């Protein structure tokens, strides 16, 4: 088999340890000379008592800690600027992002902006970040976005629009995977973030341009772990094996799609977040079924391979096996307890055309889809999901 030329990048160092966040000071002290931490998180995690023991661990290891807890879902530019300002006030020299994808995305860009004269506006797009950044540690508290191992940050830039910064500078120096942090995640969030991770694996595996043997291997193992553990994690929140399987699966999926980019599911999900503030993982889950069926016209052989990864039974050719795969994903999503229709999360029928028009702006993503998606196709997909 001839292997097409490809490049693969990821973070240089990662550690997985149950309960590791409570020992984070000890874990990172020898890795970094910096000692003035800006800890980027959200107010919900502070109120839940998750941040205090982590800050205490850092302080016990000789770090000073300032906490920025103003991150919100779909964070706007103002949150990022506030984070950078707070870091400058305390003369922070290392950034730790701890939370869901939004907190990690803000931490990544804050670490860049703290050492750069470049404006944020000039960074939007692919490969536009210039210069170095501050030391960066990322600790995810959801098993979904994979942001801890991607070179991507997504920021809300207007009332309803999102833009991405994609650049190698956004890869963290160190990632700590502690699945104990995900135990308190409610079922609906566990389901939505878990399906989000499965979307990452599937879209990386079927991506049109940069799919490669390494991303494929990661996507397959990610999907195997996620498919095997999703329902257990949703139904048994304290199941350690399921939680660790989900977190590792989400991280592997992040490594896959960071190198073989996502496509139409994400392109159609972003307008839902922009207009209706539906959490990113849930918006992906809502659009997955329709897009899988639409893409099967080109991706059936790959879906058949993923059916084998998930242990889906049923015989037949690639088309038949592809249909079994799509049906199996539908069953998983139904059993997870995540909302299944756009109408169930407040989307109105008269907004679908507007959403379809907005989705067309996501050219960075749509170019990766195995089948071309025109505006009328996007509208049909939204109608199917409604």
Buried (B, 14 or more C-beta within 10 A) or exposed (E): EEEEEEEBEBBEEBEBBBEBBBBBBEBBBEBBEBBBBBBBBBEBBBEEEBBEEBBBBBEEBEBBBBBBBBBBBBBBBEBBEBBBEBBEEBEBBBBBBBBBBBBBBBBBBBBBBBBBEBEBEEBBEEEEBEEEBBBBBBBBBBBBBBBBBBBBBBBBBEEBBBBBBBBEBBBBBBBBBBBBBBBBBEBBBBBBBBBBBBBBBBBBBBBBEBBBEBBBEBBBBBBBBBBBBBBBBBBEBEBEEBBBBBBBBBBBBBBBBBBBBBBBBBBBBBBBBBBBBBBBBBBBBBBBBBBBBBBBEBBBBBBBBBBEBBEBEEEEEBEBBBBBBBBBBBEBBEEBBBBBEBEEBEBEEEBBBBBBEBBBBBEBBBBBBBBEBEEEBBBBBBBBBB
